[in-house]
Amino acid sequence: MKKPFEYLTKDTQKIVIRKFAFRFPDDLDPMWIPHNRVRSHLFNGLSLTMPYLEPYLIKSIQAATEFIAHKELLEDMRGFNGQEARHYQCHRRLNELLKTNGYPELSGVEKGLANGFSKLIKRSLRTQLAYNAGFECMTNGFTHWLITKRKALFKNASPPVTSFWLMHMVEETEHKTVAFDAYMAYSGQYWPRAFGVFHGTLHIWGWGLVGMFTGLKKDKLLQRPSTWLSVAKEIGCALVNVGPFILRALAPSFNPRQESDPQWYEDWISGHANLENDDELPLIDTAHPEMPVPFAKAA
């Protein structure tokens, strides 16, 4: 028998739909992280997945609203979809520049992604929502990694691209409970949710790595042992930082509310709330030793 769903207070008062007004230059260098082609290609590969993942998330979450009566959760789901729609638009612009500025081969990866998500959206709604919940639990680890290790990951990197990625991570943190709550309200069964952690994680990371290797192949770097050492280092770093979140998400009693939020995230939210006009968001100073939030006042 299904356990009755109980909506719990989330860490944030409201999921805010903000503007994503980042202006990527037309001549953007796809190697936007200096002296690190492997890391640049890794994040470019992951960016490639987003314009296919995010519309799918929106459709499946919207489909679930017909079966959910909790007012607070429905409001969260609307906020979730609004944020994901903005993320989709910005990732699409970024990805078009990556292809235009040297990597048209990435279009082949996009065809595979389009086919994969067209199949996934035809699966049962329980499977879709379990995938969503599992993916978003993994993403919480991903956000912690990017935010807390931003100085090591993005030192002197492109300010527009870095600022976009980190703002994306801020909003992923803000809506970290929604996909989990939607699944629990619809089904709540443990084993499909546990499988969804692996399903969502491996699916997106698998395609992200395909995108990365496509870029490295274009650069004729796959025959170099140093490239494979760098690949191992980047993947190992991701596993060390994201892996514990995946393991915790497998616990039957898990709830994303148990995961604490980085202070930088809190400062970003506070700083943005004081922004008078967010038509053009201030950029993060990637040359600053602390890479602070890009607002004059963060409290």
Secondary structure, DSSP 8 states (H G I E B T S, - for coil): ----------SSS------------TT--S--STT-HHHHHHHHHHHHHHHHHHHHHHHHHHHHGGG---HHHHHHHHHHHHHHHHHHHHHHHHHHHHHHTT-TTHHHHHHHHHHHHHHHTTS-HHHHHHHHHHHHHHHHHHHHHHHHTHHHHHTT--HHHHHHHHHHHHHHHHTTTHHHHHHHHHT--HHHHHHHHHHHHHHHHHHHHHHHHHHHHHTT-TT-HHHHHHHHHHHHHHHHHHHHHHHHHTSTT--GGGS---HHHHHHHHHHHT-S--SS-----TTSSS---SSS---
